[in-house]
């Protein structure tokens, strides 16, 4: 009993001290999760499987100026529970218009990675085929992963008239690096890895290739160069928003080979209709395979890739049909095809039991240059809390 009373008294004292030092502190546990089932129609035949995801988000506000937020993601991979740190960042309000962010954060490049990829926010089960991971099933190699990295960013929002806002973000992070390989096989491959030199089918979950790049997979940089990027946007609330983004960094240990990307995003809303669209173009320096030490010289080439996706949804009561079209274009180096073209049509139907509880059915139709039939039917129940 004394131990119990002592514990209660100590806890009360700790709370009183915390309240004295942090009079405006606050805690919030939120997040999202879901469970699903999919069947894949592939030539080689793959079993149907179930899936589950749990992603708690924790926020701690010390005062009006300081906020810490972090997200953990739990899932099942290869019969084990996999845990990943989606982001962990400190937000410091510099003024009413400017916020400084430090830590691991979702990159403000276009908007899907930063705003739309969580299970209950994404109106479809899969990510657009431009992105690897997070349920993606792509007809060819994706352009980017769902982006997160470690560094600092400055965010601003400025009113320029009634309901009109200009937003701007600038960031410096560790940047991409070459994925590790041993005897031609990749080590430590995860959903943050993208392939840029492998031709053929890619699932977004296990892509391999000698030109793979990884974002946010390691807190130690492989060179002295950093990723520089930013996004500039204009919005008329709540009807319209447009953003343009860009980023560039060296990715090899010597700091000679570069990866760059530009993007554009448009979003429109009218009553129950919502439309999204994104365009991405990337440039990556690629050294020939015979070069043991890559360098930007006559033996290096630049691989240019691009693609886009557009999505429309219509909410009628508890029902919401959704359709998305994605196009990835073929790319080559010296006339030799390096990445195939691919198209994807996603058809979805959502039923909202509650404002944050939805059941989604999706059918993916993939079109590739090769005769691989990898369409997929999936069902998922997702929730936000």
C-alpha positions in Angstrom: 0.0 0.0 0.0 2.8 2.4 0.9 4.5 1.6 -2.4 1.2 2.3 -4.2 0.7 5.6 -2.4 4.3 6.5 -2.9 4.0 5.9 -6.6 0.8 7.9 -6.8 2.4 10.8 -5.0 5.5 10.7 -7.2 3.4 10.6 -10.3 1.3 13.6 -9.0 4.5 15.5 -8.3 5.9 14.7 -11.7 2.7 16.0 -13.3 2.8 19.1 -11.2 6.5 19.8 -12.2 5.7 19.2 -15.9 2.7 21.5 -15.7 4.9 24.2 -14.1 7.6 24.0 -16.8 5.2 23.3 -19.7 1.9 25.1 -18.8 0.5 24.6 -22.3 1.6 21.1 -23.0 -0.7 18.6 -24.7 -0.6 15.0 -25.9 -2.5 13.4 -28.7 -2.4 9.8 -30.0 -3.9 9.4 -33.4 -3.1 7.4 -36.6 -4.6 5.0 -39.0 -4.7 1.3 -39.8 -6.5 -1.3 -41.8 -6.8 -4.9 -43.0 -7.2 -6.3 -46.5 -7.2 -9.2 -48.9 -5.9 -9.3 -52.5 -5.7 -11.8 -55.3 -3.1 -11.3 -58.1 -3.7 -12.5 -61.6 -0.1 -13.2 -62.7 1.3 -15.6 -65.3 3.3 -17.5 -62.8 0.4 -17.6 -60.3 0.7 -16.1 -56.9 -1.4 -17.1 -53.8 -4.1 -14.9 -52.5 -3.1 -13.2 -49.3 -4.3 -11.1 -46.3 -2.7 -8.0 -45.0 -2.8 -5.7 -42.0 -1.2 -2.4 -41.1 -1.1 -0.3 -37.9 0.4 3.2 -37.9 0.1 5.2 -34.7 0.9 8.9 -34.7 2.0 10.6 -31.5 2.0 14.4 -31.0 3.4 16.3 -28.0 3.0 20.1 -27.8 5.2 21.8 -25.3 3.9 25.3 -26.0 2.3 27.3 -28.8 5.7 27.4 -30.6 7.0 23.8 -30.2 5.4 20.5 -31.4 6.9 17.0 -31.7 5.2 14.5 -34.0 6.2 11.0 -35.0 4.7 8.0 -36.8 5.5 4.3 -36.5 4.3 1.8 -39.1 3.8 -1.8 -38.2 3.1 -4.5 -40.9 3.7 -8.1 -41.7 6.5 -9.0 -44.1 8.0 -12.5 -44.7 6.1 -13.9 -41.7 7.5 -11.4 -39.3 6.3 -8.1 -37.9 8.2 -5.2 -39.6 8.5 -1.8 -38.0 9.5 1.4 -39.7 9.9 5.0 -38.7 7.7 6.9 -41.1 8.7 10.3 -39.6 9.8 11.9 -36.4 10.1 15.7 -36.4 10.2 18.8 -34.3 8.2 21.7 -35.5 9.1 25.2 -34.3 6.9 28.2 -35.1 9.1 31.1 -36.1 6.1 33.4 -36.7 2.5 33.2 -37.7 3.6 32.4 -41.3 6.8 30.4 -40.9 7.6 27.0 -39.3 11.0 25.4 -39.0 10.9 21.5 -39.2 13.9 19.2 -38.2 14.2 15.5 -38.1 12.8 12.8 -40.4 9.8 14.1 -42.4 7.7 13.4 -45.4 9.2 15.4 -48.3 7.1 18.2 -49.7 7.6 17.1 -53.3 4.2 17.1 -55.0 1.5 16.0 -52.5 0.9 12.3 -52.6 3.8 11.4 -50.2 3.1 14.1 -47.7 -0.7 14.2 -47.7 -2.5 11.4 -49.5 -0.7 8.1 -48.9 -2.2 7.1 -45.5 -4.6 4.2 -45.7 -7.8 6.0 -44.8 -7.0 9.2 -46.7 -6.0 7.4 -50.0 -9.4 6.8 -51.8 -7.9 3.8 -53.5 -6.1 0.8 -51.9 -2.9 1.2 -54.0 -0.5 4.0 -54.5 -0.3 5.5 -58.1 2.1 3.5 -60.3 4.6 6.4 -60.3 5.4 5.5 -56.7 6.8 2.2 -55.3 5.7 0.7 -52.0 2.5 1.4 -49.9 0.5 -1.1 -51.8 1.7 -0.2 -55.3 1.5 -2.8 -58.1 3.2 -1.2 -61.0 3.4 -2.3 -64.7 7.0 -1.1 -64.9 9.6 0.4 -62.7 8.2 3.3 -60.6 9.8 6.8 -60.6 9.9 7.5 -56.9 9.2 5.9 -53.5 6.8 7.5 -51.1 9.4 10.1 -50.0 10.7 10.7 -46.5 14.2 11.8 -45.5 16.3 13.3 -42.6 17.1 17.0 -42.6 15.5 20.4 -42.1 12.8 22.3 -43.9 11.2 25.8 -43.7 7.5 26.1 -44.4 5.5 29.2 -45.0 1.9 30.2 -45.8 0.8 33.6 -46.8 -2.6 35.1 -47.5 -2.9 37.1 -50.7 -6.5 37.9 -50.7 -9.8 36.4 -49.5 -9.5 32.6 -49.6 -6.3 32.8 -51.6 -3.0 31.5 -50.2 0.5 31.1 -51.3 2.5 28.2 -49.7 6.2 27.6 -49.9 8.5 24.9 -48.6 12.3 24.5 -48.9 14.3 21.6 -47.5 17.8 20.2 -47.1 18.1 16.4 -46.4 20.6 13.6 -46.6 19.5 12.7 -50.0 19.4 9.5 -52.1 22.1 6.9 -52.2 22.8 3.8 -54.2 21.2 0.7 -52.7 23.8 -1.9 -51.4 24.4 -5.0 -53.5 26.3 -8.1 -52.8 27.1 -10.6 -55.7 24.6 -8.8 -57.8 21.8 -9.0 -55.2 20.5 -6.1 -53.3 20.8 -5.9 -49.5 18.5 -4.0 -47.2 15.9 -3.3 -49.9 12.7 -1.8 -48.7 9.8 0.3 -50.0 12.0 3.4 -50.0 14.0 2.0 -52.9 13.4 2.9 -56.6 14.7 1.1 -59.6 15.9 3.0 -62.7 17.8 0.5 -64.8 15.8 -2.7 -64.5 13.6 -3.5 -67.5 10.3 -5.4 -67.0 7.7 -6.1 -64.3 8.1 -4.5 -60.9 5.7 -4.9 -58.0 6.9 -1.9 -55.9 7.7 -4.3 -53.0 10.8 -6.1 -54.3 12.5 -4.1 -57.1 16.1 -4.9 -57.9 18.6 -3.4 -60.3 22.1 -2.0 -60.4 20.8 1.6 -60.6 18.5 1.5 -57.5 18.4 4.5 -55.3 17.1 4.7 -51.7 15.7 7.7 -49.8 15.6 8.0 -46.0 16.9 4.4 -45.5 20.0 5.4 -43.5 20.7 8.3 -41.1 24.4 8.4 -42.3 25.1 10.1 -45.6 27.4 8.5 -48.2 28.8 11.7 -49.4 29.2 15.4 -48.6 26.4 16.5 -50.9 22.9 17.1 -49.7 19.5 17.0 -51.3 18.1 20.5 -52.0 14.5 20.9 -52.9 11.3 22.9 -52.5 7.7 23.4 -53.4 5.7 26.4 -54.3 1.9 26.4 -54.3 -1.2 28.6 -54.8 -4.6 27.7 -53.5 -8.2 29.1 -53.6 -9.8 27.4 -50.6 -11.5 25.0 -50.8 -11.9 24.7 -54.6 -8.4 24.7 -56.2 -4.7 24.2 -55.5 -1.6 23.9 -57.8 2.0 23.1 -56.8 5.3 22.9 -58.5 8.2 21.0 -56.9 11.9 20.3 -57.6 14.9 18.6 -55.9 18.5 17.6 -56.8 21.4 15.8 -55.1 24.5 13.7 -55.8 23.9 10.0 -54.9 27.2 8.2 -55.3 30.0 8.1 -52.7 32.3 10.4 -54.8 29.5 12.9 -55.3 29.8 12.9 -59.1 26.5 11.4 -60.2 23.3 13.3 -59.7 19.6 12.6 -59.4 17.1 15.4 -60.0 13.4 15.6 -60.3 10.6 18.1 -61.0 6.9 17.7 -60.4 3.6 19.4 -60.6 0.3 18.8 -58.8 -3.2 20.1 -59.4 -6.3 19.5 -57.2 -9.8 20.6 -57.8 -13.0 20.3 -55.7 -16.6 21.0 -56.7 -19.3 19.9 -54.3 -19.0 16.1 -54.2 -16.4 15.8 -57.0 -12.6 15.7 -56.3 -9.9 15.6 -58.9 -6.2 15.1 -58.4 -3.3 15.0 -60.9 0.5 14.8 -60.7 3.3 14.9 -63.2 6.9 13.8 -62.4 10.1 13.9 -64.5 13.4 12.6 -63.2 17.1 12.7 -64.4 19.7 10.2 -63.2 23.3 10.0 -64.2 24.1 6.3 -65.0 27.6 5.0 -65.5 28.2 2.0 -67.8 28.4 -1.4 -66.0 32.1 -1.8 -67.0 33.0 1.3 -64.9 34.0 0.0 -61.5 34.1 3.6 -60.1 31.3 5.6 -61.6 32.2 9.1 -62.7 30.7 11.8 -64.9 32.8 11.5 -68.0 32.3 10.2 -71.5 31.2 6.8 -70.0 28.3 8.3 -68.1 24.8 9.0 -69.5 21.7 10.7 -68.2 18.6 8.6 -67.9 15.4 10.8 -68.2 12.1 9.4 -67.1 8.6 10.9 -66.7 5.0 10.0 -66.1 1.7 11.3 -64.7 -1.4 10.2 -62.9 -4.9 11.6 -62.7 -7.7 10.6 -60.3 -11.4 11.5 -60.0 -13.8 10.6 -57.3 -17.5 11.3 -56.7 -19.1 11.1 -53.2 -22.8 10.3 -53.1 -24.0 9.7 -49.6 -21.9 6.8 -48.2 -20.8 5.6 -51.6 -17.8 7.0 -53.5 -16.7 5.6 -56.9 -13.0 6.4 -57.8 -11.1 6.0 -61.0 -7.3 6.7 -61.6 -5.2 6.5 -64.7 -1.4 6.4 -64.6 1.0 6.6 -67.6 4.7 5.9 -67.4 6.7 6.6 -70.5 9.5 4.5 -72.0 13.1 5.7 -71.6 16.3 4.7 -73.4 20.0 5.4 -73.4 21.8 5.5 -76.7 18.7 3.9 -78.3 18.6 1.0 -75.9 15.4 0.7 -73.9 16.3 1.0 -70.2 12.8 1.2 -68.7 9.6 0.0 -70.3 6.5 2.0 -70.8 3.4 1.1 -68.7 -0.1 2.2 -68.1 -2.4 1.4 -65.2 -6.2 1.8 -64.7 -7.5 1.6 -61.2 -11.2 1.2 -60.5 -12.4 1.6 -57.0 -15.6 1.8 -55.0 -15.7 3.0 -51.4 -18.4 2.7 -48.7 -18.1 5.0 -45.7 -19.5 3.5 -42.5 -18.2 6.4 -40.5 -16.3 9.6 -41.4 -13.1 7.8 -40.7 -14.1 4.1 -41.4 -14.2 3.0 -45.0 -14.4 -0.3 -47.0 -12.7 -0.1 -50.4 -12.8 -2.5 -53.3 -10.3 -2.0 -56.1 -9.5 -3.6 -59.4 -6.1 -2.8 -61.0 -5.6 -3.2 -64.8 -1.9 -3.1 -65.8 -0.7 -2.8 -69.4 3.0 -3.5 -70.1 5.2 -3.8 -73.1 5.7 -7.5 -72.2 2.9 -10.1 -72.0 2.8 -10.2 -68.2 -0.7 -10.3 -66.8 -0.5 -8.8 -63.3 -3.9 -7.4 -62.7 -5.2 -7.4 -59.1 -8.5 -7.4 -57.2 -8.3 -6.2 -53.6 -10.6 -5.3 -50.7 -9.6 -3.3 -47.6 -11.2 -1.9 -44.5 -9.4 1.2 -43.3 -9.8 3.5 -40.4 -8.4 6.7 -38.9 -8.4 7.4 -35.2 
